[in-house]
Amino acid sequence: MEIFNIHEAKTNLSKLITRVINGEEIIIAKSGDPVAKLVPILKRNKKDRTPGSAIGKIKIYDDFYSPLPDEIINSFN
């Protein structure tokens, strides 16, 4: 984890963001004291999704769209 002072971070923000997107964490310091951390918000799933990969793994029963029994509906009140 690398530390950058505020001036450096402002000057190189787009480069720092690229590094964060690639998984690095960056510390921002003011007068040498760490005050903030740049981290990725979302972890990218590098594995490609395959449409239809869940076929045969999920069963939806015929009564899935049927109304719930009254005792269950009344339990929410």
N, C-alpha and C positions, 0 to 999 in steps of 0.2 A: 504494500500500500504506500503510495507516494504522497508526499505533502507539498502543496503549493500555497504560496501566499496569495492574498486576494488580488493583487495587481497582476501576478502571473496568470491566475485563473481567469480573470477578465480578458486578458490578452489572448489566451489560448483556449477559450471556452469550447469552441467547436471541436478542437482536437481532443479535449478532455472528455467531451460527451461521446465521441467515437470510441475512446478507450473504455468508457463505462459500458457502452453497448456491447463491447467485446468481452465483458465480464470483470473488468478491473473495478476496484473501489478507490476513490480519490478523496484525500482529506484536504480541506481548505483551512488555512490558518490566518489569524490576524495577529500581527506582532509576534509570530512564532507560536502562538497558542491555537491548537486545533479548535475550530468553531463549527464546522459543518463537514458532512461526508456526502459525496456523490456516489450513489449506488443505482444499479438498474432497478426499475420498477417491476418489470416483468422478466421472468426467466424465459428465454426463447426455447421452445421445444424444437430441437434440431431434427427430430425424427419426423419424417413426412407422414401425414395422415393418409390412410388408404380407405377410400369410400367402400362401404360394404364389408369391412373387416369384422363387424360384430354379428354377421349373419350366422344364425344357429346358436348364438350365445345368449340371446334375450328371448324370453317367451312372454307374449302379451295374451292374456286369457280373454276368452270371448266376452266375459261380463265386465271388461275393463271400463266401458263407458256407461254401465248401468248405474242408476242412482244408488247412493249409499243407503243402508237400512236406517229407519227412523231412530233407533237407539244410538247410532253413531252420530247422526245429525244433531240430535238433542243433547249429546254430551258436550257440544261446543258452546252451549248457552250457559 
